[in-house]
């Protein structure tokens, strides 16, 4: 009997560890937790993640950050090791210009391309589509509705028949349907709802391979 009780207790403890608990009053934490689940749902549905956007952002950020040490060390290096006739002030101004332009491009990239996107994917395995997905989420301030938008991430190609055939699709649900009073997320229900929404989008967007 003692052994059986011990095994049951271990099972209960393991189940409790698997439960994801958050502060319901922190909307940022709520959104972040649901975003993680959504990313898992989409990638588990055979959509490989596309890291192009994040790589571009990292590269731009790196260039912008390098301008600070460059403006400090580059003038002395140019003066000592090269024959370029550039004053220290000109080099510093050049670094400042690159920093300003890089910052503007980085801001524009985030505002115009990434926006509320949490995931970019490549085309789904096993379909004729050459397009991936752009998955965006949003939660307005003082609102408990978690909004999901799935849009086609169409790349230019010669075969237009391979592209998505529908417009972006939206889905919204109150987080109170997914999170109990103690802040525990019902992940099974969340994943079920998200999967259902994804399949609804796919139903009219893809041509399946026979």
C-alpha positions, -999 to +999 in steps of 0.1 A: +000+000+000+028+024+009+045+018-025+013+024-044+006+056-024+042+068-031+038+062-068+005+082-069+021+110-050+050+111-075+025+112-104+006+141-088+038+160-082+049+154-118+016+166-131+018+197-110+053+204-123+040+202-159+013+228-152+022+263-165+013+289-139+014+326-145+003+359-130-031+367-146-027+403-138+004+406-159-009+408-194+027+408-208+034+375-191+000+361-202+007+370-238+043+357-237+031+323-223+004+319-250+028+330-277+052+302-267+023+277-269+012+291-303+048+288-317+049+252-306+016+244-322+025+259-356+060+244-357+046+210-346+023+212-376+052+208-400+059+245-405+097+250-403+106+283-386+121+309-409+149+328-392+156+353-420+138+382-402+155+377-369+189+373-386+184+406-405+175+423-372+205+409-354+228+419-383+214+455-383+217+457-345+253+445-347+263+471-373+246+499-352+263+487-320+298+485-336+297+522-345+304+532-309+338+514-306+345+522-343+342+560-336+366+556-308+393+533-323+390+538-360+404+574-363+437+564-347+439+532-368+432+551-401+458+578-392+485+552-383+480+524-408+465+539-439+472+567-464+436+580-464+434+617-459+405+617-434+403+638-403+393+624-369+362+645-370+352+632-405+355+596-394+335+602-362+308+619-383+308+590-407+303+565-378+275+587-365+258+588-399+260+550-402+246+547-366+217+570-374+209+554-408+212+519-392+189+528-364+163+542-388+164+511-409+161+489-378+131+508-366+114+508-400+121+470-403+105+464-370+075+487-376+067+479-412+077+442-415+078+425-382+050+445-364+032+421-340+047+390-356+060+363-332+068+337-359+077+335-396+077+301-412+087+284-444+062+265-465+046+235-449+060+202-456+039+180-479+021+209-498+025+225-532+025+260-517+057+280-519+046+303-491+051+303-454+031+318-426+033+351-407+019+346-373+010+377-353-006+381-318-020+410-299-036+418-266-050+453-261-044+471-228-071+463-202-086+437-226-086+399-219-089+389-256-059+372-271-060+379-308-042+357-334-036+366-370-023+341-396-013+356-429+005+342-460+041+350-462+043+350-500+076+349-518+079+360-554+080+330-578+073+321-614+045+297-605+018+318-591-005+287-586+017+277-558+010+308-537-016+311-510-052+316-521-067+334-492-064+366-471-052+368-435-074+351-410-081+362-374-091+344-343-097+359-308-107+344-275-108+356-239-079+343-219-103+335-190-114+305-211-078+292-210-065+303-176-082+295-143-084+317-112-051+304-099-033+314-131-029+278-144-030+275-182-051+247-196-026+239-223-046+210-238-075+233-244-053+262-257-035+239-282-068+223-293-083+258-301-051+270-318-049+238-339-085+241-349-079+277-360-047+267-380-066+239-398-094+263-407-068+286-423-051+257-441-084+242-454-088+270-479-052+280-483-034+249-494-036+224-521-026+190-506-004+166-523-023+135-534 
